[in-house]
Amino acid sequence: MNKLLKRFVLTGCLPLLFLAAAAQEKWDLQRCIEYAWEHNISVRQADVQARIAELNLRQAELSRYPNVNFNNSTGTNFGRAVDPTSNLFVSSTLLFQQYNFNVSGLIYNWGNLRNSILATRYSTEAAGADVERNKNDIGLLVATTYLQVLLAKEQVRIAAVQVELSRARFLDTKKRVDAGLVPELNALELEAQLARDSATYVTAFTTSEQNLLTLKATLNLDAAYPFDIAEPPVHLIPVEPIASLDPEAVYQSALQTQPQQKVNELRIRALQANLKAAKAALYPSLNWFGGLGTNFANPNTKVTGFTFAGYDPITPFSPKINIGGVDYFVQSPNIDVIQGKKTFNQMWTGWGNQLNNNFRQNVGIQISVPLFAGGTARTNYQRVRYDIKNAELVKEQANQRLKNDIYQAYQAAVNALNRYQASKKSLDLSEKAYSLAQKRYDAGLLQPIELITSQNNLFRARIQAMSDQYDYVFRMKVLEFYKGLGLRL
C-alpha cells in the first residue's frame, strides 16, 4: 500500500465510516423483532392461514342452525308448455310466477356435526399456534443475526484500536529514525504493519456492513433504508445462570411453551374429533323439513267475441229427444271463439286470487340411511385413523428433535463458557506480554518484528475473547428461548 493510499485510509476513510454509521437510525432488538413479525412473508402467510381457519370455524358453528331458503321465479313460456296452475299442457305464451320458502334442520346424526365443529375449533387453535411458531422462528433468526452484527461492530472497534496502536507506534518510531536513534528498517516494518492493520479494519467494516444487510433482508426491510442497530454493551446483556438452565428442566418447560409442540397436540385433537365425526357418518341421520309455496300463471290470449257458424248436420247417430211421441234430432250449434292478445297489465289479472288458491304447505321428517356409496364413509373413517397415527409419530419426532436440540444447546453453552473463560485468561496474558514488549522496545531491547508479533497476538486474543463472549451469550439466549423466557438483550 503506497503512502497516499495509507494516508487516505487513516485520515479520511475511517472518520467517514464512523460518521456514516452514526447518522443512521438505531433499532434495538425488540423493535427489529416486532418489525419482522409485521413484515416477514412467512409470518404474514401463517397469519392469513389463521384467518382462513377462523372463517372455517365460524362457518362450522353456523351449520348448527336450520337452513332457510326463499326463491322466486318469474318468466314466460313460449310454445307448448305445462301450465303450473293446472298441470296441463297449453300451446300459448304463458306468464308464470312461483314462490317457495323452505326450512330444514338436523335432529340427530350421532355427533357428526358436534365433532366436526370441535375438529374445526382445534384446527383453528393450531393455526393460531402456527403463527406463534413462525414468529418464534423469525425472532430467533433476527436475534442471531442481530448478535452477529454486534460482534462484527465490536471487531471493527478492536481493529480500529489496533490501527491506532500501530499508527502511534509508527509515528514514534519515525521520529526516532529522523533523530538517528534507530535504523530506518524499524520504521518500515511498523509502516508495513500499519498497512496490514488498516486493511484488516476495512475488511472488518465491510463484514459489519454485510451483516447489517443480512439483518435488513431478514426483517424484509428495504436495503436502501438508512438503518443501524442499538449496541448494548455485551457485558450488560442479561444472561441466566447456567445452573438454572438444566437441559431436562428446560425440555419439560419447552414441551408446554413451544408453539410447535402446541401445534402438534392440537392437530392430534382435531383428528381425534374428525374420527368421531367419520364414525358417526356410518349411521343414519334424522332431519326435519318444512315449506310454503304458491304459484301463478296466465296465458297471453283472451276471448273477444263469438261467431255463429250454423248447426252440425243430422246423421243416424245424432242424438234425439221424444216430444209427444215424436222423435226430434238434436242439432248442436257451431260457434267460433274469437281470441285476441292481452296487454302486459291484463296478463296479471287474477294474480292475488291465484296465489291464494294455490297456496300450499309441507312439513315432515327425513331419515337418511347410508347403505352403500362405494365405501366412501368407511374408507374415510379408516383414513382418519391412520392420519392420527401419523400425527402422533410427527409429535414424537418433534419432541425428540426438541430434546436433542436443547441438550446440544446446553452442551454448546457449557463449551462456549469454558472457551470464553480461557480466552479471557489468554487476553489478560497477552495484554501483559504486550505491555512488557512495549517497555523493552522503548528501551531498545526488542526488535520491531518482535513487538509486531506481540501486538498481533494481543489483537488475535481480543478478537477471540470477543467472539467467544458473544458465542456464549448467543448459546445462553437459545437456552432461555427454549425455556420460554423470550428473546431479550
Secondary structure per residue as TSV (DSSP state, phi and psi in degrees):
chain	resnum	aa	ss	phi	psi
A	1	M	-	360.0	124.9
A	2	N	-	-76.1	170.6
A	3	K	H	-66.4	-36.8
A	4	L	H	-63.8	-44.5
A	5	L	H	-64.4	-42.7
A	6	K	H	-62.7	-39.7
A	7	R	H	-64.0	-38.3
A	8	F	H	-64.2	-43.1
A	9	V	I	-63.9	-45.3
A	10	L	I	-79.2	-35.8
A	11	T	I	-103.9	-18.9
A	12	G	I	-117.9	-47.8
A	13	C	I	-68.6	-47.4
A	14	L	H	-62.7	-48.6
A	15	P	H	-60.7	-38.6
A	16	L	H	-64.7	-38.1
A	17	L	H	-63.9	-41.7
A	18	F	H	-66.2	-41.4
A	19	L	H	-65.4	-38.5
A	20	A	H	-62.4	-41.3
A	21	A	H	-69.0	-37.0
A	22	A	H	-69.9	-26.1
A	23	A	T	-81.0	-8.7
A	24	Q	S	-88.8	156.5
A	25	E	-	-71.0	138.6
A	26	K	E	-100.4	127.6
A	27	W	E	-114.2	135.3
A	28	D	-	-87.0	175.6
A	29	L	H	-62.4	-41.6
A	30	Q	H	-61.4	-42.2
A	31	R	H	-66.0	-38.9
A	32	C	H	-61.3	-44.8
A	33	I	H	-65.4	-44.5
A	34	E	H	-63.9	-38.7
A	35	Y	H	-64.9	-41.3
A	36	A	H	-64.2	-39.9
A	37	W	H	-60.2	-35.5
A	38	E	H	-81.5	-29.2
A	39	H	H	-117.5	-14.2
A	40	N	-	-66.1	134.2
A	41	I	H	-66.5	-39.2
A	42	S	H	-62.2	-42.6
A	43	V	H	-65.5	-41.3
A	44	R	H	-66.5	-38.3
A	45	Q	H	-64.2	-42.8
A	46	A	H	-62.9	-36.8
A	47	D	H	-66.4	-39.2
A	48	V	H	-62.1	-43.6
A	49	Q	H	-63.1	-36.3
A	50	A	H	-66.3	-38.3
A	51	R	H	-66.9	-37.8
A	52	I	H	-64.4	-40.2
A	53	A	H	-63.1	-37.3
A	54	E	H	-65.0	-38.8
A	55	L	H	-63.4	-42.0
A	56	N	H	-62.0	-39.4
A	57	L	H	-65.0	-43.7
A	58	R	H	-61.4	-41.4
A	59	Q	H	-66.3	-40.8
A	60	A	H	-63.3	-40.4
A	61	E	H	-67.7	-34.1
A	62	L	H	-70.6	-19.7
A	63	S	T	-68.7	-10.8
A	64	R	T	-72.5	-19.7
A	65	Y	S	-89.8	156.3
A	66	P	-	-61.5	152.4
A	67	N	E	-85.5	129.0
A	68	V	E	-125.7	127.3
A	69	N	E	-136.5	142.2
A	70	F	E	-131.6	135.2
A	71	N	E	-141.6	151.2
A	72	N	E	-138.0	138.3
A	73	S	E	-131.4	132.0
A	74	T	E	-132.2	129.6
A	75	G	E	-169.7	-168.7
A	76	T	E	-133.5	133.7
A	77	N	E	-101.4	139.8
A	78	F	-	-117.1	144.5
A	79	G	S	79.7	-150.5
A	80	R	E	-82.8	121.7
A	81	A	E	-148.7	166.0
A	82	V	E	-88.3	127.1
A	83	D	E	-76.1	113.9
A	84	P	T	-65.2	-16.4
A	85	T	T	-85.2	-28.9
A	86	S	T	-113.9	-12.0
A	87	N	T	61.6	26.8
A	88	L	E	-113.6	153.7
A	89	F	E	-77.8	137.6
A	90	V	E	-130.4	151.8
A	91	S	E	-114.6	64.9
A	92	S	S	-156.5	165.4
A	93	T	-	-66.8	133.1
A	94	L	E	-128.2	126.5
A	95	L	E	-92.0	129.6
A	96	F	E	-136.4	158.9
A	97	Q	E	-152.8	136.7
A	98	Q	E	-132.2	144.1
A	99	Y	E	-128.1	133.0
A	100	N	E	-140.3	134.9
A	101	F	E	-128.1	118.8
A	102	N	E	-126.7	143.9
A	103	V	E	-139.0	141.3
A	104	S	E	-150.3	156.4
A	105	G	E	-159.7	169.0
A	106	L	E	-91.4	137.0
A	107	I	E	-100.2	-50.1
A	108	Y	E	-161.2	133.4
A	109	N	-	-142.8	34.2
A	110	W	T	62.8	30.1
A	111	G	T	82.9	10.2
A	112	N	H	-60.5	-49.5
A	113	L	H	-66.7	-45.4
A	114	R	H	-59.7	-44.6
A	115	N	H	-73.5	-30.2
A	116	S	H	-64.4	-41.9
A	117	I	H	-64.4	-42.3
A	118	L	H	-61.9	-41.6
A	119	A	H	-63.1	-41.0
A	120	T	H	-65.5	-36.9
A	121	R	H	-64.2	-44.4
A	122	Y	H	-63.6	-39.6
A	123	S	H	-63.9	-37.6
A	124	T	H	-65.1	-42.9
A	125	E	H	-64.0	-37.2
A	126	A	H	-65.0	-39.0
A	127	A	H	-63.9	-38.9
A	128	G	H	-64.6	-41.2
A	129	A	H	-67.1	-29.9
A	130	D	H	-67.8	-33.2
A	131	V	H	-61.5	-45.2
A	132	E	H	-63.1	-37.3
A	133	R	H	-61.8	-45.5
A	134	N	H	-62.9	-38.5
A	135	K	H	-64.2	-41.9
A	136	N	H	-61.8	-44.3
A	137	D	H	-62.3	-46.6
A	138	I	H	-70.6	-33.2
A	139	G	H	-64.8	-42.1
A	140	L	H	-66.7	-38.6
A	141	L	H	-64.8	-42.5
A	142	V	H	-62.6	-43.7
A	143	A	H	-62.3	-41.3
A	144	T	H	-61.6	-48.4
A	145	T	H	-65.2	-37.8
A	146	Y	H	-60.0	-45.7
A	147	L	H	-65.8	-34.0
A	148	Q	H	-64.7	-38.4
A	149	V	H	-66.0	-42.6
A	150	L	H	-59.5	-45.3
A	151	L	H	-62.0	-43.4
A	152	A	H	-61.7	-38.5
A	153	K	H	-67.4	-38.1
A	154	E	H	-63.9	-39.3
A	155	Q	H	-65.7	-33.4
A	156	V	H	-63.5	-43.0
A	157	R	H	-64.1	-43.8
A	158	I	H	-62.0	-41.9
A	159	A	H	-64.3	-37.3
A	160	A	H	-65.3	-40.0
A	161	V	H	-62.7	-40.9
A	162	Q	H	-62.1	-40.7
A	163	V	H	-62.1	-44.1
A	164	E	H	-65.3	-38.2
A	165	L	H	-62.2	-47.1
A	166	S	H	-64.7	-39.0
A	167	R	H	-65.5	-44.6
A	168	A	H	-64.1	-42.4
A	169	R	H	-65.6	-38.7
A	170	F	H	-65.1	-45.7
A	171	L	H	-63.3	-40.1
A	172	D	H	-65.0	-43.2
A	173	T	H	-67.3	-34.9
A	174	K	H	-61.9	-39.6
A	175	K	H	-64.6	-38.2
A	176	R	H	-67.6	-38.3
A	177	V	H	-62.8	-45.2
A	178	D	H	-62.2	-31.1
A	179	A	T	-84.2	-4.5
A	180	G	T	77.8	20.6
A	181	L	S	-87.4	-31.3
A	182	V	S	-133.2	157.6
A	183	P	-	-69.6	156.9
A	184	E	H	-64.6	-24.8
A	185	L	H	-59.2	-34.8
A	186	N	H	-59.9	-44.7
A	187	A	H	-66.6	-39.2
A	188	L	H	-65.1	-39.9
A	189	E	H	-65.5	-40.4
A	190	L	H	-71.2	-32.6
A	191	E	H	-66.5	-39.6
A	192	A	H	-63.9	-39.6
A	193	Q	H	-63.9	-39.3
A	194	L	H	-61.2	-41.4
A	195	A	H	-63.3	-42.3
A	196	R	H	-64.8	-41.8
A	197	D	H	-64.8	-36.2
A	198	S	H	-65.4	-40.9
A	199	A	H	-65.3	-38.7
A	200	T	H	-62.2	-39.9
A	201	Y	H	-62.9	-46.8
A	202	V	H	-61.8	-39.6
A	203	T	H	-63.0	-43.5
A	204	A	H	-63.7	-40.2
A	205	F	H	-66.3	-41.1
A	206	T	H	-62.1	-42.5
A	207	T	H	-61.3	-40.9
A	208	S	H	-61.3	-43.6
A	209	E	H	-66.8	-37.6
A	210	Q	H	-64.7	-41.3
A	211	N	H	-64.0	-35.3
A	212	L	H	-66.2	-39.5
A	213	L	H	-65.3	-37.2
A	214	T	H	-62.6	-40.6
A	215	L	H	-63.9	-40.5
A	216	K	H	-59.6	-43.5
A	217	A	H	-64.3	-38.3
A	218	T	H	-64.1	-35.7
A	219	L	H	-80.2	-8.1
A	220	N	T	61.0	41.1
A	221	L	-	-101.9	141.6
A	222	D	-	-56.0	130.3
A	223	A	T	-61.9	-25.4
A	224	A	T	-85.7	-5.8
A	225	Y	S	-70.0	130.9
A	226	P	-	-67.0	116.4
A	227	F	-	-149.5	139.9
A	228	D	E	-152.6	167.8
A	229	I	E	-109.7	151.6
A	230	A	-	-69.8	148.5
A	231	E	-	-122.5	82.6
A	232	P	-	-67.0	139.0
A	233	P	-	-57.7	133.8
A	234	V	G	-60.9	-32.0
A	235	H	G	-74.3	-12.5
A	236	L	G	-97.6	-3.0
A	237	I	S	-70.7	123.1
A	238	P	-	-67.7	132.9
A	239	V	-	-133.3	130.3
A	240	E	-	-65.8	147.1
A	241	P	-	-61.4	139.6
A	242	I	G	-60.9	-27.8
A	243	A	G	-67.8	-25.1
A	244	S	G	-87.0	1.7
A	245	L	-	-116.8	46.3
A	246	D	-	-56.0	129.9
A	247	P	H	-60.1	-36.6
A	248	E	H	-68.4	-40.9
A	249	A	H	-66.5	-39.5
A	250	V	H	-63.6	-39.9
A	251	Y	H	-63.5	-45.7
A	252	Q	H	-62.6	-36.7
A	253	S	H	-68.8	-39.7
A	254	A	H	-65.3	-33.3
A	255	L	H	-59.9	-28.7
A	256	Q	H	-93.5	-22.9
A	257	T	H	-110.6	-25.8
A	258	Q	-	-74.1	129.0
A	259	P	H	-59.3	-34.3
A	260	Q	H	-62.1	-38.6
A	261	Q	H	-67.3	-37.4
A	262	K	H	-64.6	-42.2
A	263	V	H	-59.2	-47.3
A	264	N	H	-61.7	-43.5
A	265	E	H	-64.8	-43.1
A	266	L	H	-67.6	-35.6
A	267	R	H	-68.3	-35.0
A	268	I	H	-65.6	-43.2
A	269	R	H	-62.5	-39.2
A	270	A	H	-62.9	-42.4
A	271	L	H	-67.0	-36.7
A	272	Q	H	-63.7	-40.2
A	273	A	H	-67.2	-37.9
A	274	N	H	-63.5	-34.3
A	275	L	H	-63.4	-43.5
A	276	K	H	-63.3	-39.9
A	277	A	H	-65.4	-40.7
A	278	A	H	-65.9	-35.8
A	279	K	H	-68.0	-38.8
A	280	A	H	-64.6	-28.0
A	281	A	T	-68.3	-11.1
A	282	L	T	-80.7	-11.7
A	283	Y	S	-110.6	162.1
A	284	P	-	-62.7	155.8
A	285	S	E	-125.5	148.1
A	286	L	E	-118.8	129.1
A	287	N	E	-131.6	159.4
A	288	W	E	-118.7	157.3
A	289	F	E	-151.1	162.3
A	290	G	E	-162.3	161.5
A	291	G	E	-166.5	161.2
A	292	L	E	-129.8	147.3
A	293	G	E	-162.7	159.7
A	294	T	E	-161.9	167.5
A	295	N	E	-153.9	165.7
A	296	F	E	-143.8	141.7
A	297	A	E	-150.3	146.3
A	298	N	E	-155.7	128.2
A	299	P	E	-74.5	165.3
A	300	N	S	-93.4	13.5
A	301	T	E	-111.8	155.6
A	302	K	E	-144.3	155.8
A	303	V	E	-83.0	124.7
A	304	T	E	-109.4	-11.1
A	305	G	E	171.9	-179.5
A	306	F	E	-134.8	152.6
A	307	T	E	-131.5	126.2
A	308	F	E	-80.5	124.6
A	309	A	E	-116.3	25.9
A	310	G	E	91.4	-166.9
A	311	Y	E	-114.7	162.3
A	312	D	-	-69.1	143.2
A	313	P	-	-66.4	151.7
A	314	I	-	-82.7	135.5
A	315	T	-	-133.3	165.0
A	316	P	T	-58.6	-19.2
A	317	F	T	-98.9	2.6
A	318	S	S	-68.4	146.1
A	319	P	-	-67.5	153.1
A	320	K	E	-146.8	162.3
A	321	I	E	-130.4	157.2
A	322	N	E	-109.7	122.9
A	323	I	E	-126.8	115.7
A	324	G	T	61.3	34.3
A	325	G	T	82.8	3.9
A	326	V	E	-114.2	132.1
A	327	D	E	-85.6	132.7
A	328	Y	E	-122.7	132.2
A	329	F	E	-73.4	143.6
A	330	V	-	-100.3	122.6
A	331	Q	-	-105.7	134.4
A	332	S	-	-93.7	131.5
A	333	P	E	-72.6	147.0
A	334	N	E	-100.7	119.4
A	335	I	E	-122.4	125.4
A	336	D	E	-92.2	125.9
A	337	V	E	-86.5	129.1
A	338	I	E	-98.3	122.1
A	339	Q	E	-112.5	154.1
A	340	G	E	-136.5	174.6
A	341	K	E	-88.8	138.3
A	342	K	-	-81.7	151.0
A	343	T	-	-76.2	166.1
A	344	F	T	-59.7	-40.1
A	345	N	T	-66.8	-37.1
A	346	Q	G	-67.6	-27.1
A	347	M	G	-67.9	-15.9
A	348	W	G	-93.7	6.1
A	349	T	T	-63.5	134.0
A	350	G	T	82.1	12.7
A	351	W	H	-58.9	-48.7
A	352	G	H	-65.7	-43.4
A	353	N	H	-63.8	-41.8
A	354	Q	H	-64.7	-44.2
A	355	L	H	-60.2	-39.2
A	356	N	H	-69.8	-42.5
A	357	N	H	-70.5	-30.6
A	358	N	T	-94.9	5.8
A	359	F	-	-63.9	132.5
A	360	R	E	-138.0	157.2
A	361	Q	E	-137.5	153.9
A	362	N	E	-149.2	148.9
A	363	V	E	-152.0	145.3
A	364	G	E	-175.8	-179.0
A	365	I	E	-123.6	139.2
A	366	Q	E	-123.8	132.0
A	367	I	E	-114.3	131.9
A	368	S	E	-116.7	119.2
A	369	V	-	-113.3	115.1
A	370	P	-	-72.8	113.3
A	371	L	-	-100.7	-57.2
A	372	F	-	-158.2	126.1
A	373	A	S	-141.0	48.1
A	374	G	T	71.2	19.5
A	375	G	T	72.3	18.8
A	376	T	H	-62.2	-49.1
A	377	A	H	-65.1	-45.3
A	378	R	H	-68.6	-39.6
A	379	T	H	-62.6	-40.4
A	380	N	H	-63.1	-39.0
A	381	Y	H	-62.5	-45.7
A	382	Q	H	-65.5	-36.8
A	383	R	H	-63.8	-42.2
A	384	V	H	-64.5	-36.0
A	385	R	H	-60.9	-42.9
A	386	Y	H	-69.5	-34.5
A	387	D	H	-61.3	-37.9
A	388	I	H	-65.0	-44.4
A	389	K	H	-61.7	-40.4
A	390	N	H	-66.1	-41.7
A	391	A	H	-63.9	-36.7
A	392	E	H	-66.1	-37.2
A	393	L	H	-67.7	-38.9
A	394	V	H	-61.7	-42.3
A	395	K	H	-63.5	-45.0
A	396	E	H	-61.9	-42.7
A	397	Q	H	-64.8	-41.8
A	398	A	H	-64.5	-39.0
A	399	N	H	-66.7	-40.6
A	400	Q	H	-63.4	-42.8
A	401	R	H	-64.4	-40.0
A	402	L	H	-61.8	-44.3
A	403	K	H	-64.0	-43.8
A	404	N	H	-61.6	-42.5
A	405	D	H	-61.8	-41.2
A	406	I	H	-67.8	-44.5
A	407	Y	H	-65.8	-38.8
A	408	Q	H	-66.1	-40.3
A	409	A	H	-64.1	-38.3
A	410	Y	H	-65.1	-45.8
A	411	Q	H	-64.4	-39.0
A	412	A	H	-63.4	-37.3
A	413	A	H	-67.0	-41.6
A	414	V	H	-63.0	-44.6
A	415	N	H	-63.6	-40.9
A	416	A	H	-63.6	-39.7
A	417	L	H	-63.4	-43.2
A	418	N	H	-64.1	-42.8
A	419	R	H	-63.7	-41.0
A	420	Y	H	-63.3	-42.7
A	421	Q	H	-64.1	-39.9
A	422	A	H	-66.6	-42.2
A	423	S	H	-68.8	-32.0
A	424	K	H	-63.9	-43.3
A	425	K	H	-63.7	-42.0
A	426	S	H	-61.8	-38.6
A	427	L	H	-65.6	-42.8
A	428	D	H	-59.4	-45.0
A	429	L	H	-66.7	-37.3
A	430	S	H	-66.7	-37.7
A	431	E	H	-65.4	-40.8
A	432	K	H	-66.4	-42.1
A	433	A	H	-63.1	-41.0
A	434	Y	H	-68.3	-37.2
A	435	S	H	-62.1	-43.1
A	436	L	H	-66.5	-38.4
A	437	A	H	-64.3	-38.9
A	438	Q	H	-60.4	-45.9
A	439	K	H	-64.2	-41.0
A	440	R	H	-68.5	-35.9
A	441	Y	H	-67.6	-41.9
A	442	D	H	-63.4	-29.0
A	443	A	T	-87.1	0.6
A	444	G	T	77.6	18.6
A	445	L	-	-101.9	3.5
A	446	L	S	-137.7	137.5
A	447	Q	-	-76.6	151.7
A	448	P	H	-56.0	-38.1
A	449	I	H	-64.1	-33.4
A	450	E	H	-72.1	-36.9
A	451	L	H	-64.5	-42.0
A	452	I	H	-63.0	-40.5
A	453	T	H	-62.2	-43.5
A	454	S	H	-65.0	-39.0
A	455	Q	H	-66.6	-41.2
A	456	N	H	-65.3	-37.2
A	457	N	H	-62.7	-40.5
A	458	L	H	-64.4	-42.2
A	459	F	H	-61.2	-47.4
A	460	R	H	-63.9	-36.8
A	461	A	H	-65.9	-39.1
A	462	R	H	-66.0	-45.3
A	463	I	H	-61.5	-44.7
A	464	Q	H	-65.5	-43.2
A	465	A	H	-63.0	-41.6
A	466	M	H	-66.7	-42.3
A	467	S	H	-62.5	-44.1
A	468	D	H	-65.9	-35.0
A	469	Q	H	-66.7	-44.9
A	470	Y	H	-67.7	-37.1
A	471	D	H	-63.3	-40.8
A	472	Y	H	-63.4	-44.9
A	473	V	H	-61.0	-44.0
A	474	F	H	-63.3	-44.4
A	475	R	H	-61.9	-38.9
A	476	M	H	-68.7	-36.7
A	477	K	H	-65.8	-34.1
A	478	V	H	-64.4	-43.6
A	479	L	H	-64.3	-41.8
A	480	E	H	-62.1	-38.1
A	481	F	H	-62.0	-46.7
A	482	Y	H	-64.3	-31.9
A	483	K	H	-73.8	-13.2
A	484	G	T	94.1	18.9
A	485	L	-	-88.6	-1.8
A	486	G	-	81.5	-170.6
A	487	L	-	-115.2	119.3
A	488	R	-	-145.0	142.7
A	489	L	-	-126.1	360.0
